Amino acid sequence: MATLLTSHNLDHTSTSTSSRSSKQTKQKKKKKPRGNPPQSTAVDDLVSRMGLTPARKKPPSKKPPNSKPDSATPLPSLKAQLEYARNGHTVLRQFIRPNKNHNPSRLDDIRQELSELGKQHELHAWRQKVQVASNNSNIQCQTIDECRQALDRLGVPSQLPFLQYFNTWRTLPCVYELAEELAETAAILLDVPSVRLYQDSCFWKRSQDGPTPWHVDARMAPFDTSAILTIWIPLHDVSDSGLHFVSKSHADFALPFWNPFTTTNNKKENPWNDLETRYQHYKIQHYMPLKQGDVTVHSGWTLHCADGGGEDRLALAISYVDAKAHVRPHVLKDHGDDEDQWSYKDWVQDVPAGTEFEHPLVPIVWPPRQQQQQQQQTLQAP
């Protein structure tokens, strides 16, 4: 469980302690006012009698003009941290606040920009569905109808679970700003000192779409780590199309240990193909209804799904990973799910596997760059 520690820097003075103490004893004692002294005065007196210098509040430092503005979002409570650590998911109610410009319609504006982006790139989203279903990147549909026909030939139901748009932060500054603000929350819940923005995904689930099947996100990611999570942000009120989670499924280490996953094993008795039976006694939980401003958070290894056939729904999912996490070797060829390859195929071969790395398409977003530079300077100082 992530633990918040607040450190208070006290100015300890180790020189001239004895001379200062002797001077204090020579001074005449002033009459103390009746009644209990203020708590801060009593503490200062105690510290002085110990031969130490009482801490003094420092004036607030002025931030440089190019520093990152204060986050418009709060931090997760200890209750939320405990829920996330124990169950693999939690909810943060009214967590998205107006931004630095105090824009109360901020999520409305993000929804509008994502809607426009979705209309412009709808064919691209359909092509992604065809290539994942066919496992063939050479299939290119020229129209949405051609994509529908290709999916029909592949035996894919006409009711898709959703259309998905990857990495909108690269195009829309408002999405990147929000991803930066939520990065500290991700670091706290993952209990790591730094996180990188792995990806964001805009999910357009239309009323005619089918259910989203049970799945775990981390099997689609290129990283070898348990420290990965997603903050799921409904861009409007959601009553019936939010996520359902299997509590504690993120801690089921026995499943992959005793049942190594292979893409060729399609037998029903394989636990990977019958997760409903495996988790039938686990608690399945959702947080609906969700108001605009609420977010849910789930581990990359938490099993989750969503119902279909309900309301039109637009949601933004921002995924973070431990900044020290390594990319798996042969990630484009191993047995992980390839559904999200469109998200990372343009950078994953640029970085070495099995080691720490930096890449502009998966930036470290916590701590902020300025704070990273200050930490580097501190470490390099003699």
C-alpha positions in Angstrom: 0.0 0.0 0.0 1.3 3.4 -0.8 2.1 5.5 2.2 2.1 9.3 2.3 5.0 10.6 4.3 5.1 14.4 5.0 8.6 15.6 6.0 9.1 18.9 7.8 12.6 20.3 7.5 13.9 21.6 10.8 16.9 23.8 10.9 19.2 22.1 13.5 22.1 24.2 14.7 24.9 22.1 16.2 27.5 24.9 16.8 27.8 27.1 19.9 25.3 25.1 21.9 27.0 25.3 25.2 27.6 29.1 25.0 24.0 29.8 24.0 22.8 27.7 27.0 25.0 29.6 29.5 23.7 32.9 28.2 20.1 31.7 28.7 20.7 30.8 32.3 22.2 34.2 33.1 19.3 36.1 31.7 16.6 37.1 34.2 13.5 35.1 34.0 10.6 37.1 32.8 7.2 36.7 34.4 5.1 34.3 32.5 1.5 35.3 31.7 -1.2 33.4 33.5 -2.9 30.6 31.7 -1.6 27.9 29.4 1.0 29.2 26.9 0.3 28.7 23.2 1.4 25.2 22.1 4.0 26.5 19.7 5.6 28.6 22.5 5.7 25.6 24.8 7.3 23.4 22.2 9.9 26.2 21.4 10.7 26.4 25.2 11.2 22.7 25.4 13.5 22.7 22.3 15.5 25.6 23.7 16.0 23.8 27.0 17.4 20.8 25.0 20.0 23.2 23.6 18.5 23.3 20.1 17.2 26.1 18.0 13.4 26.1 17.5 12.3 25.7 14.0 11.1 28.9 12.2 8.6 29.0 9.4 10.3 29.9 6.2 8.7 32.5 3.9 7.2 30.9 0.8 9.7 30.6 -2.0 8.8 32.3 -5.2 8.5 29.8 -8.1 10.3 30.6 -11.3 8.1 31.8 -14.1 8.5 28.6 -16.1 7.6 26.2 -13.3 4.7 23.8 -13.5 1.4 25.3 -12.1 -0.1 23.7 -9.0 -2.2 20.7 -9.7 -5.9 21.3 -10.0 -6.6 17.8 -8.6 -6.4 16.6 -5.0 -4.4 13.5 -3.9 -6.0 10.1 -3.1 -7.0 9.5 0.5 -5.5 6.8 2.6 -8.8 5.0 2.3 -8.5 5.0 -1.5 -4.9 3.8 -1.3 -5.9 0.9 0.9 -8.8 0.0 -1.4 -6.5 0.0 -4.4 -3.8 -2.0 -2.7 -6.3 -4.6 -1.3 -8.8 -4.9 -4.2 -6.9 -3.7 -7.2 -9.3 -0.9 -7.9 -10.9 2.2 -6.3 -13.0 5.2 -7.0 -12.1 8.9 -6.5 -15.3 11.0 -6.4 -15.2 14.5 -7.9 -11.5 14.2 -8.4 -11.2 16.2 -11.6 -11.4 19.9 -10.7 -11.5 23.0 -12.8 -8.0 23.5 -14.3 -5.4 26.2 -13.7 -7.6 28.6 -15.7 -10.5 27.8 -13.4 -12.5 26.4 -16.3 -15.6 24.7 -14.8 -16.5 23.0 -18.2 -13.0 21.5 -18.6 -14.2 17.9 -19.1 -16.9 19.1 -21.5 -14.2 20.8 -23.5 -12.1 17.6 -23.5 -15.1 15.6 -24.5 -15.8 18.0 -27.4 -12.2 17.8 -28.7 -12.1 14.0 -28.4 -15.4 13.8 -30.2 -14.1 15.8 -33.1 -10.9 13.7 -33.1 -13.0 10.5 -33.2 -15.0 11.7 -36.2 -11.9 12.5 -38.1 -10.2 9.2 -37.3 -13.1 6.7 -37.2 -11.8 4.8 -40.2 -8.5 4.4 -38.4 -10.2 2.9 -35.4 -12.0 0.4 -37.6 -8.8 -0.6 -39.3 -7.3 -1.3 -35.9 -10.1 -3.7 -35.1 -9.6 -5.5 -38.4 -5.9 -5.9 -38.0 -6.2 -7.2 -34.4 -8.9 -9.7 -35.4 -6.9 -10.9 -38.5 -3.5 -10.7 -36.9 -2.4 -9.2 -40.3 -1.1 -5.7 -40.6 -1.3 -5.9 -44.4 -5.1 -5.7 -44.5 -6.2 -2.2 -45.3 -9.8 -1.2 -45.5 -10.5 1.9 -47.6 -14.0 2.5 -46.1 -15.8 1.7 -42.8 -18.1 -0.6 -44.8 -15.1 -2.6 -46.1 -13.9 -2.9 -42.5 -17.3 -4.2 -41.4 -17.3 -6.8 -44.3 -13.7 -7.9 -43.3 -14.7 -8.4 -39.7 -17.8 -10.4 -40.8 -15.6 -12.7 -42.9 -13.3 -13.2 -39.9 -16.3 -14.2 -37.8 -16.2 -11.1 -35.5 -19.6 -10.1 -34.2 -21.0 -7.0 -35.8 -21.5 -5.6 -32.3 -18.0 -4.4 -31.5 -17.4 -3.6 -27.8 -16.1 -0.1 -28.6 -14.0 2.0 -30.9 -10.6 3.0 -29.5 -8.3 6.0 -30.2 -4.7 5.7 -28.9 -2.4 8.5 -27.6 -4.7 11.5 -28.1 -2.3 13.4 -25.8 0.1 13.7 -28.7 -2.5 15.8 -30.6 -4.5 17.4 -27.8 -2.7 19.6 -25.2 -5.7 19.4 -22.9 -5.3 15.6 -22.5 -1.6 15.9 -21.8 -2.2 18.6 -19.2 -4.7 16.3 -17.4 -2.3 13.4 -17.7 0.4 15.5 -16.0 -1.9 16.5 -13.2 -3.0 12.9 -12.4 0.6 11.6 -12.5 1.3 12.1 -8.8 -1.9 10.2 -7.9 -0.6 7.3 -10.1 2.8 7.4 -8.3 1.1 7.3 -4.9 -1.1 4.4 -5.7 1.7 2.4 -7.3 4.0 3.4 -4.4 6.8 4.3 -6.8 8.9 7.5 -6.9 8.4 8.2 -10.6 5.9 7.3 -13.4 5.8 7.6 -17.1 2.8 8.1 -19.3 2.4 4.8 -21.1 -0.7 5.7 -23.2 -4.1 7.3 -23.2 -7.1 5.7 -24.9 -10.3 7.3 -25.8 -13.1 4.7 -25.7 -16.2 5.4 -27.7 -18.9 2.9 -26.7 -22.0 3.4 -28.7 -25.5 2.3 -27.7 -25.5 -0.5 -30.3 -22.1 -1.8 -29.2 -21.7 -5.2 -27.4 -20.2 -5.9 -24.0 -16.5 -5.5 -23.3 -15.3 -9.0 -22.3 -13.3 -9.7 -19.2 -9.6 -8.8 -19.7 -6.5 -7.4 -18.0 -4.7 -4.4 -19.5 -1.2 -5.4 -18.6 -1.2 -8.4 -20.9 -1.6 -5.9 -23.8 1.3 -3.6 -22.6 5.0 -4.1 -23.5 6.3 -3.9 -19.9 7.6 -6.5 -17.5 6.2 -5.1 -14.3 3.3 -5.2 -11.9 3.4 -1.5 -11.3 1.0 -0.3 -14.0 -2.4 1.2 -13.6 -5.2 3.0 -15.5 -7.2 6.0 -14.4 -10.6 5.7 -16.1 -12.3 9.1 -16.6 -16.0 9.2 -17.8 -16.4 12.5 -19.8 -20.1 12.7 -18.8 -22.4 11.1 -16.2 -22.5 7.3 -16.6 -25.3 5.2 -15.3 -24.8 1.7 -16.8 -21.7 1.5 -19.0 -18.9 1.9 -16.5 -16.4 -0.8 -15.6 -17.0 -3.9 -13.4 -14.0 -5.2 -11.5 -13.1 -8.6 -9.9 -11.7 -7.7 -6.5 -8.3 -9.1 -5.6 -7.8 -10.6 -9.1 -4.7 -8.5 -9.5 -3.1 -10.6 -6.7 -3.8 -14.0 -8.3 -0.2 -15.0 -8.8 -1.2 -18.7 -9.0 -3.0 -18.3 -12.3 0.1 -17.5 -14.4 2.5 -19.5 -12.3 0.7 -22.8 -12.5 -1.0 -22.2 -15.9 1.5 -20.6 -18.3 -0.5 -18.8 -21.0 -0.2 -20.0 -24.6 -2.1 -18.6 -27.5 -2.5 -22.2 -28.9 -4.3 -23.6 -25.9 -8.0 -22.9 -26.6 -9.4 -25.8 -24.5 -12.3 -24.7 -22.3 -10.8 -26.3 -19.2 -7.8 -24.0 -19.4 -8.3 -21.5 -16.6 -7.4 -18.7 -18.9 -10.4 -19.5 -21.0 -12.8 -19.8 -18.1 -12.1 -17.0 -15.8 -15.7 -16.7 -14.8 -15.5 -20.0 -13.1 -12.2 -19.3 -11.5 -13.4 -16.0 -10.0 -17.0 -17.0 -9.3 -16.5 -16.6 -5.5 -14.6 -13.3 -5.8 -16.5 -10.0 -5.3 -17.5 -8.3 -8.5 -17.8 -4.6 -7.9 -18.7 -1.4 -9.8 -19.0 2.3 -8.8 -22.0 3.4 -10.9 -23.6 5.8 -11.2 -20.6 8.0 -11.9 -20.8 11.7 -12.1 -18.7 13.9 -14.4 -15.5 14.5 -12.3 -15.5 11.0 -10.8 -12.8 8.6 -11.8 -12.1 4.9 -11.2 -8.6 3.5 -10.9 -7.6 -0.1 -11.5 -4.4 -2.1 -11.6 -3.1 -3.3 -14.9 -3.6 -6.8 -13.6 -7.2 -6.4 -12.4 -9.8 -8.3 -14.3 -12.5 -6.0 -15.6 -15.3 -5.7 -18.2 -18.2 -3.4 -19.2 -21.7 -4.1 -20.3 -23.0 -3.3 -23.7 -26.3 -2.1 -25.3 -26.7 0.9 -23.0 -26.0 4.5 -23.3 -23.6 6.2 -25.7 -20.5 6.7 -23.7 -17.2 8.5 -24.1 -14.4 7.8 -21.6 -10.7 8.7 -21.4 -8.4 6.1 -19.9 -4.9 7.3 -19.0 -2.3 4.6 -18.2 0.8 5.0 -16.2 3.7 2.7 -15.5 6.7 2.7 -13.1 9.3 4.8 -14.8 11.9 2.2 -14.0 9.9 -0.6 -15.6 11.7 -2.5 -18.4 10.3 -3.4 -21.8 10.1 -7.2 -22.4 12.5 -8.7 -25.0 10.8 -9.7 -28.3 7.7 -7.8 -27.2 6.2 -7.8 -30.7 6.5 -11.5 -31.1 5.9 -13.0 -27.6 2.6 -14.4 -26.3 1.2 -11.1 -24.9 -2.0 -9.8 -26.3 -1.4 -7.6 -29.4 -4.5 -5.5 -29.2 -2.6 -2.4 -28.1 0.4 -2.7 -30.4 -0.9 0.3 -32.4 -0.2 2.3 -29.2 3.5 1.4 -28.8 4.8 0.0 -32.0 6.2 3.4 -33.1 8.6 3.5 -30.1 9.1 0.1 -28.6 11.9 -1.0 -31.0 13.8 2.2 -30.3 14.5 1.3 -26.7 16.7 -1.6 -25.3 14.8 -4.4 -23.6 15.5 -5.3 -20.0 16.9 -1.9 -18.9 15.8 1.6 -17.9 15.2 4.0 -20.8 14.0 7.4 -21.9 11.8 8.1 -24.9 9.7 11.2 -25.8 6.7 9.1 -26.8 6.5 7.6 -23.3 7.6 10.6 -21.2 8.2 10.6 -17.4 5.4 12.8 -16.0 6.1 12.5 -12.3 8.0 14.1 -10.8 7.7 17.1 -13.0 10.8 17.8 -15.2 11.9 20.8 -13.2 11.9 18.6 -10.0 13.8 15.9 -11.8 16.5 18.4 -12.8 16.7 19.6 -9.2 17.1 16.1 -7.9 19.8 15.4 -10.5 21.7 18.5 -9.4 21.4 17.5 -5.8 22.9 14.1 -6.6 25.7 15.6 -8.6 26.6 18.2 -6.0 29.9 17.5 -4.1 
